[in-house]
């Protein structure tokens, strides 16, 4: 994944979900990034994350706000992105 990808944008989605936006439009590199993050999160689950829903250019995470907050979850995602290379 040597292409320069857009910076991830994090949005609150309801009171228990975080929407990570990895890009817009049709971009195979963005989709690959979403798919790799989905695989990483489902293969190494965090106790505060209840569900991971990947789409073409976004990732929706349902989480338990008593176990992990929005800011902590955003930081976790950024750290995991760094492991993708």
C-alpha angles and dihedrals in degrees: 000000000000095000119106106253127199119263113267115253119208122206133180110243109191121317097302107032140078122200115207111198112201098178143314134257128017110325120148091203091057091047091050090052091052092048093049091049090048091052092046093050095046095045093048103033122197114218091233095054112086101178139006119206117183123193132172099290105357139062121208118201122192108203142177106247090203090062102035132010131219094257093047091048091049090052091048091053092049090051091049091049088057090060092057093072 
